[in-house]
Amino acid sequence: MSGFVKAIEKAGSAFQTRSVSPHKTLRSRHEAINLSRTHKIPINPKALKKRGIYIRAEDPNSAAMLSAHKYLRTSVLAKMDQTSAQTLMVTSPAQGNGKTTVALNLAINIARLEQRTALLVDLDLRRPSVHYNLDFEPKFGVVDVASGKVRMEQVLVTPMINRLTVLPGGRRYSNSSEIIASKAMQALIKEVKNRYRERIIIFDTPPLQGCDDVMALSPMMDACLIVVEENKTRFSELNEAMAKLGDINQVGYVLNKSHDRAFERNYY
């Protein structure tokens, strides 16, 4: 079935997460964000389904997809909890593997747990697409927050899904590597992590092929999820991606766009 997501366990030993050193925040770390001031956007489950985002089980196909994403959620959270990881970077070896779709579905399903809340941050600054997949156009983005142009609550979006908040990427930036490596962006990432200690924070990041953004980001992340595409991603590409990621805690892989009928039947 086209677009089917299959979670597979990571081979090899897990790495320890990196500690985050004390830092100076952009504003007081005790200053809470008032989520009632964030932008609320409506969602259309049918429109989201066409983009691979599943909100409800309206047919056998949707039910199978939702079950697969819940399986992925449980697996990822179990591995993150083992190391008290809070931030998760979602990336892929190449463009088009489906990392944004996986990141969105994962964030939505984490937020559905009563004891969890999720924040999804679009850090694919070259091709931000979280807002496109949720069918809204942001006035500002994460770079505007990092630069101090606007306050965070002016950019945060709540897509009418309980316990889910989104920090969109906004417009495209050709100099994304320099922005990611800037002190302002690094301070923002640390600030988000300290402000939302009770949340799972998922970062949709660029693919590893063609840019060095992810290598700059990985030391600031607790864990990483790699999205690979069936019949497209080569083992050489995956090995290269793992080498670039270094010592970050790799919680697993997702085999995206799988046509495994046996796995599909398990979720009907």
NUBA-271378 format. One line per 2 residues: number of its first residue (from 1); their letters; for each residue x, y, z of N, C-alpha, C. Coordinates in Angstrom, 1 decimal, decimal comma. Each point is the difference from the previous one (the first is absolute). Last residue first. Layout:
N
NUM	a	X/Y/Z/X/Y/Z/X/Y/Z | ...
//
This chain:
268
268	yy	-5,0/-4,3/10,4/-1,4/0,1/-0,4/-0,9/-0,5/1,1 | 4,9/-0,1/-0,2/-0,6/1,2/0,6/-1,4/0,2/-0,5
266	nr	3,0/-3,6/-1,4/0,0/0,0/1,5/-0,7/1,2/0,6 | 0,6/-0,6/-4,7/-1,1/-0,7/0,5/0,0/-0,1/1,5
264	ef	3,6/2,2/-2,3/-1,3/0,7/-0,1/-1,1/-0,7/0,6 | 4,2/-2,0/-0,4/0,0/1,0/1,1/-1,3/0,7/0,0
262	ar	0,7/-2,9/-3,6/-0,1/-0,8/1,3/-0,1/0,9/1,2 | 0,8/1,9/-4,4/-1,4/-0,4/0,3/-0,2/-0,8/1,3
260	dh	3,6/3,8/-1,8/0,0/-1,3/0,7/-1,4/-0,4/0,3 | 2,2/3,9/-2,3/-1,1/-0,8/-0,6/0,0/-1,3/0,6
258	sk	1,9/5,3/1,5/0,1/-1,4/-0,1/-1,2/-0,7/-0,7 | 1,6/4,8/1,3/-0,5/-0,4/-1,3/0,2/-1,5/-0,3
256	nl	3,2/1,5/3,9/-1,2/0,7/-0,5/-0,4/-0,5/-1,4 | 2,8/-1,5/4,6/-0,1/-0,4/-1,4/-1,3/0,6/-0,6
254	vy	3,2/1,5/4,4/-1,4/-0,2/-0,5/0,1/-0,4/-1,5 | 3,4/-0,3/4,7/-0,2/0,3/-1,4/-1,5/-0,1/-0,3
252	gv	2,9/1,0/4,9/-0,5/-0,9/-0,9/-0,1/0,5/-1,4 | 1,9/2,1/4,0/-1,0/-0,8/0,6/-0,6/-1,0/-1,0
250	qn	4,8/2,7/0,9/-0,9/-0,4/-1,2/-1,0/-1,0/0,5 | 3,5/3,8/2,3/-0,8/-1,1/0,3/-1,0/-0,3/-1,1
248	id	4,7/2,5/-0,9/-1,3/0,3/0,5/-0,7/-1,3/0,2 | 4,6/0,9/-1,7/-0,3/-0,8/1,3/-1,4/0,3/0,5
246	gl	1,2/0,8/-5,3/0,9/-0,1/1,2/-0,6/-0,8/1,1 | -1,6/1,5/-4,6/-0,7/0,3/1,2/0,9/-0,1/1,3
244	ka	1,5/-1,1/-4,5/-0,1/1,4/0,2/-0,7/0,4/1,3 | 0,3/-4,6/-1,2/1,3/0,6/0,2/0,0/1,5/0,3
242	ma	-3,9/-2,2/-1,4/0,3/-0,4/1,4/1,4/0,6/0,4 | -1,4/0,5/-4,5/-0,8/0,8/0,9/0,3/-0,3/1,5
240	en	2,0/-2,6/-3,3/0,5/1,3/-0,1/-0,7/0,9/1,0 | -1,7/-4,3/-0,6/1,3/0,0/0,7/0,7/1,3/0,1
238	le	-3,9/-0,4/-2,6/-0,4/-0,1/1,4/1,3/-0,1/0,9 | 0,5/0,0/-4,7/-0,6/1,3/0,4/-0,3/0,0/1,5
236	sf	1,4/-4,0/-2,0/1,1/0,9/0,0/-0,4/1,4/0,5 | -3,3/-3,3/-0,8/0,7/-0,3/1,3/1,2/1,0/0,1
234	rt	-4,1/1,7/-2,8/1,0/-1,1/-0,1/0,7/-0,1/1,3 | -5,1/1,8/-1,7/1,2/0,3/0,8/0,9/-1,2/-0,1
232	kn	-4,0/-0,5/-2,4/0,7/1,2/-0,4/1,3/0,3/0,8 | -3,5/-3,5/0,6/0,4/-0,1/-1,4/0,7/1,3/-0,5
230	ee	-2,3/0,8/4,6/0,1/-1,3/-0,7/0,2/0,1/-1,5 | 1,6/3,6/3,8/-1,1/-0,2/-1,0/0,2/-1,4/-0,7
228	vv	1,3/2,6/5,1/0,5/-0,5/-1,3/-1,1/-0,4/-0,8 | 1,2/3,0/4,7/-1,0/-0,4/-0,9/0,6/-0,5/-1,3
226	il	1,6/0,7/5,5/0,4/0,1/-1,4/-1,1/-0,6/-0,9 | 0,8/2,4/5,2/-0,8/-1,0/-0,8/0,3/0,2/-1,5
224	ca	2,4/1,6/5,1/-0,2/0,1/-1,4/-0,8/-1,2/-0,5 | 1,5/3,1/4,9/-0,2/-1,3/-0,7/-0,4/0,3/-1,4
222	dm	1,3/3,4/3,1/0,1/-1,1/0,9/0,0/-1,3/-0,8 | 1,8/5,0/-1,7/-1,1/-0,9/0,1/0,3/-1,2/0,9
220	mp	3,1/3,5/-1,5/-1,0/0,7/0,9/-1,2/-0,9/0,2 | 3,7/-1,2/-2,9/0,5/0,1/1,4/-1,0/0,6/1,0
218	sl	-1,2/-0,4/-4,8/0,1/-1,3/0,8/0,6/0,2/1,4 | -0,3/3,5/-3,6/-1,1/-0,2/0,9/0,2/-1,1/1,0
216	am	3,0/0,9/-3,7/0,0/1,1/1,0/-1,0/-0,1/1,1 | 0,0/-3,1/-3,5/1,2/-0,2/0,7/0,2/1,1/1,1
214	vd	-3,6/0,4/-3,1/-0,2/-1,1/1,1/1,2/-0,2/0,8 | 0,3/3,0/-3,7/-0,9/0,5/1,1/-0,1/-1,0/1,1
212	dc	2,4/0,1/-4,5/0,6/-0,4/1,3/-0,8/0,4/1,2 | -1,1/-1,6/-5,5/0,2/1,2/0,9/0,5/-0,6/1,4
210	gq	-0,8/-2,9/-3,9/0,0/1,3/-0,6/0,1/1,2/0,9 | -1,8/-4,6/1,8/0,6/0,1/-1,3/-0,1/1,4/-0,5
208	lp	-2,1/-1,5/4,0/1,5/0,1/0,2/0,7/0,2/-1,3 | -5,1/1,9/1,1/0,7/-1,3/-0,3/1,5/0,2/0,1
206	pt	-2,9/3,3/3,1/0,2/-0,3/-1,4/0,6/-1,4/-0,2 | -3,3/0,8/4,2/1,2/0,6/-0,5/0,3/-0,4/-1,5
204	df	-3,8/0,3/4,3/0,1/-0,4/-1,4/1,2/0,7/-0,6 | -1,1/-1,1/5,3/0,5/0,9/-1,0/0,0/-0,6/-1,4
202	ii	-2,6/-0,6/5,1/0,4/-0,6/-1,2/0,5/1,1/-1,0 | -1,0/-0,8/5,6/0,3/1,0/-1,0/0,5/-0,7/-1,3
200	ir	-2,9/-1,1/4,8/0,8/-0,6/-1,0/0,1/1,0/-1,2 | -1,0/1,7/5,2/-0,5/-0,4/-1,4/1,1/-0,9/-0,7
198	er	0,3/2,3/4,4/-1,0/-1,1/0,1/-0,4/-0,5/-1,3 | 3,1/3,6/0,5/0,6/-1,1/0,5/-1,0/-1,2/0,1
196	yr	0,3/4,8/-2,2/-1,0/-1,1/-0,1/0,6/-1,3/0,5 | 2,5/4,0/0,2/-1,3/0,5/0,2/-1,0/-1,1/0,1
194	nk	4,5/-0,8/-1,2/-0,1/0,3/1,5/-1,4/0,5/0,3 | 1,1/-1,0/-4,5/0,1/-1,2/0,8/-0,2/0,2/1,4
192	ve	0,1/3,6/-3,0/-1,2/-0,8/-0,2/0,0/-1,2/0,9 | 3,8/2,7/-0,1/-1,1/0,7/0,7/-1,2/-0,9/-0,1
190	ki	3,7/-1,3/-2,4/0,2/-0,3/1,5/-1,1/0,6/0,8 | 0,0/0,9/-4,6/-0,2/-1,4/0,2/0,1/-0,4/1,5
188	la	1,1/4,5/-1,3/-1,5/-0,3/-0,1/-0,3/-1,5/0,3 | 4,5/1,4/-0,2/-0,6/0,5/1,2/-1,5/-0,3/0,0
186	qm	2,4/-0,9/-3,9/0,4/-1,0/1,0/-0,6/0,4/1,4 | -0,6/3,0/-3,6/-0,8/-1,2/-0,2/0,4/-1,1/1,1
184	ak	2,5/4,0/0,1/-1,4/0,3/0,2/-0,9/-1,2/-0,1 | 4,6/-0,1/-1,1/-0,2/0,0/1,5/-1,5/0,2/0,3
182	sa	1,4/-2,2/-4,8/0,1/1,3/0,7/-0,3/-0,2/1,5 | -0,2/-3,4/-3,6/1,2/0,1/0,8/0,1/1,2/0,8
180	ii	-3,7/-0,7/-2,9/0,0/-1,1/1,0/1,2/0,1/0,9 | -0,2/3,0/-3,7/-1,0/0,3/1,0/0,0/-1,1/1,1
178	es	2,8/-0,6/-3,6/0,5/1,1/0,8/-1,0/0,3/1,1 | -1,3/-3,2/-3,2/1,1/-0,5/0,8/0,6/1,0/1,0
176	sn	-3,4/1,1/-3,3/-0,5/-0,7/1,2/1,1/-0,5/0,9 | -0,7/3,0/-4,2/1,1/0,0/0,9/-0,3/-0,7/1,3
174	sy	-3,3/0,7/-3,3/1,1/-0,7/-0,7/1,2/-0,1/0,8 | -5,3/0,2/1,3/1,2/0,7/0,2/1,1/-0,8/-0,7
172	rr	-5,9/0,7/0,2/1,2/-0,8/-0,3/1,3/0,9/0,2 | -4,7/0,8/2,9/0,5/0,1/-1,4/1,3/-0,8/-0,2
170	gg	-2,9/-1,5/4,1/-0,1/1,3/-0,7/0,5/-0,1/-1,4 | -0,4/-3,3/3,9/1,3/0,5/-0,5/-0,1/1,3/-0,7
168	pl	-3,2/-1,8/4,3/0,3/-0,2/-1,5/1,3/0,6/-0,4 | -2,2/-2,2/4,5/0,8/1,2/-0,3/0,5/-0,1/-1,4
166	vt	-4,2/-2,4/3,1/0,9/0,0/-1,1/0,7/1,3/-0,1 | -3,0/-3,5/3,7/0,4/1,3/-0,5/1,0/0,0/-1,0
164	lr	-3,8/-3,4/3,0/1,0/0,2/-1,1/0,2/1,4/-0,4 | -3,3/-1,9/3,3/1,4/-0,3/0,5/1,1/0,1/-1,2
162	ni	-5,0/-0,5/-1,7/0,4/0,1/1,4/1,5/-0,3/0,3 | -1,9/1,9/-4,6/0,2/-1,3/0,5/0,5/0,1/1,5
160	mp	-0,8/3,7/-3,2/-1,3/-0,6/0,5/0,2/-1,5/0,3 | 3,8/2,8/-1,3/-0,9/-0,4/-1,0/-1,2/-0,8/0,4
158	tv	3,6/4,1/1,7/-0,7/-1,2/0,6/-1,0/-0,5/-1,0 | 4,8/3,3/0,0/-1,3/-0,4/-0,6/-0,6/-1,2/0,7
156	lv	4,1/4,3/0,5/-0,5/-1,4/0,4/-1,4/-0,2/-0,5 | 2,3/4,3/-0,3/0,3/-1,0/-1,1/-0,6/-1,3/0,3
154	qe	-0,2/3,7/3,1/-0,5/0,5/-1,3/0,2/-0,9/-1,1 | 1,8/-0,9/4,3/-1,5/-0,3/0,0/-0,6/0,6/-1,3
152	mr	4,6/0,7/0,9/-0,3/-1,4/-0,4/-1,5/-0,2/-0,1 | 2,0/4,9/-1,0/0,0/-0,9/1,1/-0,5/-1,4/-0,4
150	vk	2,6/3,4/-3,4/-1,3/-0,2/0,6/0,2/-0,9/1,2 | 3,9/1,6/-2,1/-1,0/0,8/-0,7/-1,4/-0,1/0,6
148	gs	4,3/-2,3/1,1/-0,6/1,0/0,9/-1,0/0,9/-0,6 | 2,7/-3,9/-1,7/0,5/1,3/-0,3/-0,5/1,1/1,0
146	av	-1,7/-4,5/0,0/1,4/-0,1/0,4/0,7/1,4/-0,1 | -4,5/-0,6/-1,5/0,1/0,0/1,4/1,4/0,0/0,5
144	dv	-0,8/-0,1/-4,6/-0,4/1,3/0,5/0,0/0,0/1,6 | 0,9/-4,0/-2,3/1,1/0,9/-0,1/-0,3/1,4/0,5
142	vg	-3,4/-3,4/-0,2/1,0/-0,3/1,1/1,2/1,0/-0,1 | -4,4/1,8/-2,5/0,6/-1,3/0,2/1,0/-0,1/1,2
140	fk	-4,7/3,1/-2,3/1,4/-0,1/0,5/0,4/-1,4/0,2 | -4,1/0,7/-1,9/0,5/1,4/-0,3/1,5/0,1/0,4
138	pe	-2,7/-4,7/-1,6/0,5/0,9/1,1/0,5/1,3/-0,4 | -3,7/-3,6/-2,1/1,1/0,8/-0,4/0,5/0,9/1,1
136	fd	-2,7/-5,2/-0,7/-0,1/1,4/0,5/1,3/0,8/-0,5 | -1,2/-5,1/-0,2/-0,9/0,9/-0,8/-0,2/1,4/0,7
134	ln	2,8/-4,1/1,1/-1,1/0,4/0,9/-1,0/1,0/-0,7 | 3,9/-1,3/-2,2/-0,7/-1,3/0,2/-1,2/0,2/1,0
132	yh	2,9/3,7/-1,0/-0,7/-0,5/-1,2/-0,8/-1,2/0,3 | 2,7/1,6/3,4/-1,1/0,9/-0,2/-0,8/-0,4/-1,2
130	vs	4,1/-2,2/0,8/-1,0/-0,4/1,0/-1,3/0,8/-0,2 | 4,2/0,4/-2,6/-1,2/-0,5/-0,5/-1,0/-0,4/1,0
128	pr	5,1/2,6/-1,5/-0,9/-0,2/1,1/-1,4/-0,4/-0,6 | 5,0/0,3/-1,8/-1,3/-0,4/-0,6/-1,0/-0,3/1,2
126	rl	4,3/1,9/0,9/0,1/0,0/-1,4/-1,4/-0,3/-0,7 | 0,7/-0,4/4,7/-0,1/1,4/-0,4/0,1/0,2/-1,5
124	dl	-1,4/-3,6/3,7/0,5/-0,2/-1,3/-0,1/1,4/-0,7 | -1,5/-0,9/4,5/1,4/0,6/-0,2/0,6/-0,4/-1,3
122	dv	-4,8/0,1/3,1/0,4/-0,2/-1,4/1,4/0,7/-0,2 | -2,8/-2,2/4,4/0,8/1,1/-0,5/0,5/-0,3/-1,4
120	ll	-3,9/-1,8/3,9/0,7/-0,3/-1,2/0,6/1,3/-0,6 | -1,8/-2,2/5,0/0,3/1,2/-0,7/0,7/-0,4/-1,3
118	at	-3,4/-2,5/4,0/1,0/0,0/-1,1/0,1/1,4/-0,6 | -1,7/-3,2/4,7/-0,3/1,1/-0,8/1,2/0,1/-1,0
116	rq	-2,4/-3,9/3,7/1,0/0,5/-0,8/-0,5/1,3/-0,8 | -2,6/-3,1/2,8/1,1/0,4/0,8/1,2/0,6/-0,7
114	el	-4,1/-1,6/-2,2/-0,4/1,0/1,0/1,2/0,5/0,9 | 0,2/-1,6/-5,2/0,2/-0,6/1,3/-0,3/1,0/1,1
112	ra	0,1/1,2/-4,6/-1,2/-0,6/0,4/0,0/-0,8/1,3 | 3,8/2,2/-2,1/-0,9/1,0/0,6/-1,3/-0,7/0,4
110	in	3,1/-2,4/-2,5/0,6/0,2/1,4/-1,0/0,9/0,8 | -1,0/-0,7/-4,5/-0,3/-1,2/0,8/0,6/0,1/1,4
108	ia	0,9/3,5/-3,2/-1,4/-0,1/0,3/-0,4/-1,2/0,9 | 4,5/0,5/-1,5/-0,4/1,1/1,0/-1,5/-0,1/0,3
106	ln	1,6/-2,9/-3,3/0,6/-0,4/1,3/-0,4/1,0/1,0 | -1,1/0,9/-4,4/-0,9/-1,1/0,5/0,5/-0,4/1,4
104	la	2,6/3,2/-2,2/-1,3/0,5/0,3/-0,9/-1,1/0,6 | 4,3/-1,2/-1,6/0,1/0,9/1,2/-1,4/0,5/0,4
102	vt	0,3/-2,5/-4,0/0,3/-0,9/1,2/0,0/0,9/1,3 | -0,3/2,2/-4,1/-1,2/-0,7/0,2/0,1/-0,9/1,3
100	tk	3,8/2,2/-1,5/-0,9/1,0/0,6/-1,3/-0,7/0,3 | 3,4/-2,5/-2,2/0,3/0,3/1,4/-1,0/0,9/0,6
98	gn	0,7/-2,3/-4,6/-1,3/0,1/0,8/0,2/0,3/1,4 | 3,1/-0,3/-4,1/-0,2/-1,3/0,7/-1,3/0,0/0,9
96	gq	2,0/3,7/-2,8/-1,1/-0,7/-0,5/-0,2/-1,4/0,7 | 4,9/2,2/0,0/-1,3/0,7/-0,1/-1,0/-0,9/-0,6
94	ap	4,0/-2,3/2,8/-0,2/0,9/-1,2/-1,3/0,6/0,0 | 1,6/-2,6/3,8/1,2/0,1/-0,8/-0,1/1,0/-1,2
92	st	-2,8/0,9/4,5/0,1/-1,0/-1,0/1,2/0,1/-0,8 | -2,6/1,7/5,1/0,7/0,3/-1,3/0,0/-1,2/-0,9
90	vm	-1,6/2,3/5,1/-0,5/-0,9/-1,0/0,7/0,4/-1,3 | 0,8/0,6/5,7/0,2/0,5/-1,4/-0,4/-1,0/-1,0
88	lt	-1,2/1,2/5,4/0,2/-1,1/-1,0/0,1/0,7/-1,4 | 0,2/1,0/5,9/-0,1/0,5/-1,4/0,4/-1,1/-1,0
86	qa	-0,2/-1,0/4,7/-1,1/1,0/-0,2/-0,2/0,4/-1,4 | 2,3/-4,4/3,2/0,1/0,9/-1,1/-1,3/0,9/-0,2
84	st	1,7/-3,7/3,3/-0,6/1,3/0,3/0,1/1,1/-1,1 | 1,2/-4,8/-0,2/1,1/1,0/0,2/-0,5/1,4/0,4
82	qd	-3,0/-3,7/-0,8/1,1/-0,7/0,6/1,2/0,9/0,3 | -4,0/1,5/-2,3/-0,1/0,0/1,4/1,1/-0,7/0,7
80	mk	-0,3/0,0/-4,7/0,4/1,4/0,5/-0,1/0,0/1,5 | -1,4/-3,9/-2,2/1,5/0,1/-0,1/0,4/1,4/0,5
78	al	-4,6/-1,0/-0,1/0,7/-0,9/0,9/1,5/0,2/0,0 | -2,7/2,5/-3,0/0,0/0,5/1,3/0,7/-1,0/1,0
76	vs	-0,4/-1,3/-4,5/0,9/1,1/0,1/0,0/0,5/1,5 | -2,9/-3,5/-1,2/1,4/-0,4/-0,1/0,9/1,1/0,3
74	tr	-4,6/0,9/-0,2/0,3/-0,8/1,2/1,5/-0,4/0,0 | -1,7/2,2/-3,8/0,0/0,9/1,1/0,5/-0,7/1,3
72	ly	-0,7/-2,5/-4,0/1,2/0,8/0,0/0,1/0,9/1,2 | -3,9/-2,4/-0,5/1,1/-0,9/0,3/1,3/0,7/0,0
70	kh	-3,7/2,4/-1,3/-0,1/-0,2/1,4/1,1/-1,0/0,4 | -0,6/0,8/-4,5/0,6/1,2/0,6/0,0/-0,1/1,5
68	as	-2,0/-3,5/-2,5/1,4/0,1/-0,3/0,7/1,1/0,7 | -4,7/-0,3/0,1/0,6/-1,0/0,9/1,5/0,0/-0,2
66	lm	-2,5/2,8/-2,8/0,0/0,5/1,4/0,7/-1,0/1,0 | -0,6/-1,3/-4,5/1,0/1,1/0,1/0,1/0,5/1,4
64	aa	-3,4/-3,1/-1,1/1,3/-0,6/0,0/1,1/1,0/0,2 | -4,4/1,6/-0,3/0,2/-0,7/1,2/1,4/-0,7/0,1
62	sn	-1,3/2,1/-4,0/0,3/1,0/1,0/0,2/-0,7/1,4 | -1,4/-2,7/-3,6/1,3/0,5/-0,3/0,4/1,0/1,1
60	pd	-4,4/-1,8/0,2/1,1/-1,0/0,3/1,4/0,6/-0,2 | -3,5/3,8/0,9/-0,1/-1,2/-0,8/1,1/-0,9/0,3
58	ea	-0,7/3,9/2,5/-1,2/0,1/-0,7/-0,2/-1,2/-1,0 | 3,0/1,8/4,3/-0,1/-1,3/-0,8/-1,4/0,0/-0,7
56	ri	3,1/4,5/1,3/-1,0/-0,9/0,5/-0,1/-1,2/-0,9 | 3,5/3,3/-0,5/-0,6/0,5/1,3/-1,0/-1,0/0,5
54	yi	4,5/0,3/-3,6/-1,2/-0,7/0,4/-0,5/0,4/1,4 | 3,2/1,5/-4,6/-0,2/0,3/1,4/-1,3/-0,6/0,5
52	gr	1,8/0,2/-4,6/0,6/-1,0/0,8/0,0/0,2/1,5 | -2,0/2,6/-3,7/1,4/0,3/0,1/0,7/-1,0/1,0
50	kk	-4,6/-0,2/-0,9/0,6/0,0/-1,4/1,5/0,3/0,1 | -2,6/0,2/3,9/0,2/-1,4/-0,4/0,7/-0,1/-1,4
48	la	-1,4/4,2/1,9/1,2/-0,5/0,6/0,3/-1,4/-0,5 | -4,0/1,9/-1,3/1,1/0,7/-0,7/1,3/-0,5/0,5
46	kp	-3,8/-1,5/2,2/0,0/-0,6/-1,3/1,2/0,6/-0,9 | -0,9/1,6/4,5/0,5/-1,4/0,0/0,1/-0,5/-1,4
44	ni	0,3/5,1/1,7/-0,9/-0,8/-0,9/0,5/-1,4/-0,1 | 0,6/4,4/3,7/0,6/-1,0/-0,8/-1,1/-0,8/-0,8
42	pi	1,0/5,3/2,5/-0,8/-1,2/-0,2/0,7/-1,0/-0,8 | 2,4/3,6/3,3/-0,4/-0,2/-1,4/-0,9/-1,2/-0,1
40	kh	2,2/4,0/3,7/-0,7/-1,3/-0,1/-0,5/-0,1/-1,5 | 4,1/2,8/2,8/-1,0/0,0/-1,1/-0,6/-1,4/-0,1
38	tr	1,7/2,2/4,7/0,6/-0,6/-1,2/-1,2/0,0/-1,1 | -0,4/1,4/4,7/0,3/1,0/-1,0/0,5/-0,5/-1,3
36	sl	-1,0/-2,7/3,8/-1,3/0,5/-0,4/0,2/1,2/-1,0 | 3,6/-2,3/2,2/-0,4/-0,7/-1,2/-1,4/0,5/-0,4
34	ni	4,2/2,1/2,8/-1,5/0,0/0,1/-0,5/-0,6/-1,3 | 5,0/-0,6/2,5/-0,7/0,4/-1,2/-1,5/-0,2/0,2
32	ae	3,7/1,2/3,9/-0,7/-1,1/-0,7/-0,7/0,6/-1,2 | 4,5/1,1/3,1/-1,1/0,7/-0,7/-0,8/-1,0/-0,9
30	hr	4,0/-0,9/2,5/-1,2/-0,2/0,8/-1,2/0,7/-0,6 | 4,5/0,2/-1,7/-0,5/-1,4/-0,2/-1,2/-0,2/0,8
28	sr	1,6/4,8/-2,1/0,0/-0,8/1,2/-0,6/-1,4/-0,2 | 2,0/1,9/-4,3/-0,8/0,7/1,0/0,0/-0,9/1,3
26	lt	2,8/-1,4/-3,3/-0,4/1,3/-0,7/-0,8/0,9/0,9 | 3,6/-3,4/2,2/-1,2/-0,1/-0,8/-0,3/1,4/-0,6
24	kh	4,7/-2,7/1,5/-0,8/1,2/0,2/-1,2/0,0/-0,9 | 2,5/-4,5/2,0/0,0/1,0/-1,0/-0,8/1,2/0,4
22	ps	2,4/-5,3/1,4/-0,8/1,2/0,4/0,2/1,1/-1,0 | 0,6/-4,9/-2,0/0,7/0,8/1,0/-0,9/1,2/0,4
20	vs	-1,2/-5,1/-1,7/-0,1/1,4/-0,4/0,5/0,9/1,1 | 1,0/-5,4/-1,6/-0,5/0,9/1,0/0,0/1,4/-0,6
18	rt	-0,5/-4,7/-2,8/1,0/1,0/0,4/-0,7/0,9/1,0 | -1,1/-5,4/-0,8/-0,3/1,4/-0,4/1,0/0,9/0,5
16	qf	1,1/-5,1/-1,3/-0,5/0,8/1,1/-0,3/1,4/-0,5 | -0,4/-4,4/-3,2/1,0/0,9/0,6/-0,7/0,7/1,1
14	as	-1,0/-5,1/-2,0/-0,5/1,4/0,1/1,2/0,8/0,6 | 0,5/-4,7/-3,1/-0,2/0,6/1,4/-0,4/1,4/-0,1
12	ga	-1,4/-3,5/-4,0/1,2/0,5/0,7/-0,3/0,6/1,3 | -3,8/0,1/-3,7/1,0/-1,0/0,2/1,3/0,6/0,7
10	ke	-5,5/1,5/0,1/1,4/0,3/-0,3/0,9/-1,1/0,3 | -5,3/-0,6/-1,3/0,9/0,2/1,1/1,4/0,3/-0,5
8	ia	-4,6/1,2/-2,6/0,9/-1,1/0,2/1,0/0,3/1,0 | -5,1/1,7/-2,2/1,1/0,3/1,0/0,8/-1,3/0,1
6	kv	-3,2/2,0/-4,1/0,3/-1,2/0,8/1,2/0,4/0,9 | -4,2/2,4/-3,3/1,2/0,2/0,8/0,2/-1,3/0,9
4	fg	-2,5/1,3/-5,0/-0,1/-0,7/1,2/1,3/0,2/0,8 | -1,2/1,6/-4,5/0,0/0,9/1,1/0,0/-0,6/1,3
2	sm	-1,9/-2,9/-4,0/0,9/1,2/-0,1/-0,1/0,9/1,2 | -0,6/-5,4/-0,1/-0,8/1,2/0,0/0,9/1,2/0,0
//
